[in-house]
Every structure is written in structure tokens, then in C-alpha cells.
């Protein structure tokens, strides 16, 4: 029996080898993607933010550099005008004044934890990006213990437990 | 046994009907009966899809690892285990993708951004990419047993990422919120029907996963059978050529 390889069907061999390359390409792309993700993770994710009471105290939380700070928007501190918002962020009895050009939007409000990106200048934290770090407590809007018309009061009530 | 015309049996058809009913109930509870959250409003309804999706992905990748371990450790080396592992891996990838998409939409409304590189989101993205790699390895070629061996080893390594994803919110500071249901400490931070809707989502999605795996592993069996038949036909054809 002659089992020497065929030469007449080279085209099908080529298409088969092409098909074999596709998964290899996907594996390489997956490894590259994974590498990018890990790099991003190591440079950014491990310490996503510094708490307000750690500014200037904890390693990597020097306010003159661009940092992210986390705290709760103090009740009664939020002031908005047409171009900017200002409020006080507090955490573990430490407080810091924050300004933000514009309206943070979304569910941003008093008594809610937020992460502000920016840098410290003359005792004021100038932020150019605000992310709301919403709580893990979910309360039905029609629950009798909350005033449906006042979301901010409800958020402060949740905070106070 | 599945019939010759489909991958379904009476049992899987019954399961399919139950899944449909459960998903309908979930839609009713998630969209109509459960109330809005006092801070997040209607956005909270995304939770009833987001959390069950990642839950199913964890189960799916766990099953992939378990079946791979069974294949690699058993003497018989039955390819059934490999096919269930593969089917479960494929479905897990779909559910991680669903979790990433719903989480991203939820994040846009609540955090104010679609994506941040915090520990939870980054490790989840890494998990997603790892299992895309797993599916690619399954299609590298070679015999069914080579496929089962290669992908089995990878599945046993990849499953180690799940604790990293799940506990990332405890290990590092993340923008992602802490868990709302802590079984170990008997702590629940969800009001009445919200908790029920979430529970309904977990059960419905788990049943949906079971139904999908049952069908998909049968399709994989048929794919393997077609590949084997093609190989047999090719060998016969070569023999015929040799005779001529």
C-alpha cells in the first residue's frame, strides 16, 4: 500500500494550515490582551484611591501629585453654581475642601461616598473627575421610613443607619 | 437519549419550559414588582441580571475545572468530561461578557463612567480574556485527546483566578461596592422584594446554564463524530487510491 503524501491537493492543505493559524493568533492576542490588563492592574488598580485621612500620611498619597481620594460628601456642604461645584469630603474625621469644574451629574449627592481625581493646591483639592462609589445598601424607594421626595435626605439616612 | 433530529430529550424540553417560566417571573419581579432603589432609582434593576451572570460564570468555570480534572485523573479518559468542560467554558465566557456589559452600563449611570481599572473590574476582564484563550486552545487542532489534555491543564490553572476576582473587593480598595449579601456573617443589605428578585435571578440563570450545557455538550459530541467520520472517509479514500 502506497501511503506517500498526496501532492494534488496542496490547496486544501494550505487552507487547513490557515485554519490552524487562526486559534494560534487568538491565543497570542489573548496573551497580549492579558499582559496589557495585568500591566494596567499593577500600575493602577491595586491602590485605586487614598482615603481623605491618608493624604500626606500614607505612601503614594502625596497631594501635590495627581491622586484619587475617597471620602463621603459632607451633609450641607455641597454648593453648585453655573460653572463649578464645591463640597467637603470627609473620612475618619478628616476633612478636605474639593472643587470641581462643572456638575458631577449622575447620582452624585450629599452623604454619598465618592472618589475624586485631581491634585491638592493651597489646601484645596482641585478635581477634574468625580466617580460615585455607591454603597452596597439597597433600600426600596417606597419604604415608609424614607421620604420619597428627598433623595439626599434618604442617602444621609442610609449613611447614619 | 437525544433523538436523531435534535439534541433535546423529554427532560431537557421540560427543563426548557421551566427556564422560560422562571425568566418570565424574573422579568416581572425585576421590572414591575420590585421597587426602585432610593438612591439609584430604576438602575438597580440591572443587578438582577449582572449578579446572576457572574454567578453562573463562576459555576461554569468551576464545572469546566471539575470535568477537566475528572478527565485527566480517570483511567478511562472518557471524552464526555472534556465535552462538558468545553461546553461549560463557552457558556461561562458568554455570561462573563454579559456581566461586563451590564456592569459597564450600571457604572455609567452610578459611578459616572463605563470603566475604571480597579481591582474587581481588572481581574474580571483578565478572567474573560483567560477563558477566551481557553476556547482558542481547544481549537488548536490535533486529536480529541490532545485537545482534552491541553485544555484540561489550562482549565485547572484558569479556575484559580475566580477567588482572586471574588475577593478582590476585600483584598484591595475598589470603586466597585462591597457585597450586599454576606452569607458568612448573615448580613443582608437588600430590602424585601429586591432580595427575592435577586434570588430569582440566581435560580433562573443557573437553570438556564444547565439547559445550555446539556444541549451544547451534545452538539460538541456531534461535531466530534462528524470530524471522526471525515477522518475515516479520508483514510478509506486514500486506501482506494492506493489500490488504483
Interface residues (C-beta under 8 A of the other chain):
Chain A: X1 X2 X3 X6 X19 X20 X22 X23 X24 X26 X27 X30 X31 X33 X34 X37 X38 X40 X41 X44 X45 X46 X47 X48 X49 X70 X104 X105 X106 X107 X108 X109 X112 X115 X130 X131 X132 X133 X134 X135 X136 X137 X138 X139 X140 X141 X142 X143 X146 X148 X151 X154 X155 X158
Chain B: X34 X35 X36 X37 X38 X39 X40 X41 X43 X44 X47 X109 X110 X111 X112 X113 X116 X117 X118 X119 X121 X122 X123 X125 X126 X129 X130 X132 X133 X136 X137 X139 X140 X141 X172 X173 X174 X175 X177 X178 X179 X180 X189 X190 X191 X192 X193 X194 X238 X239 X241 X242
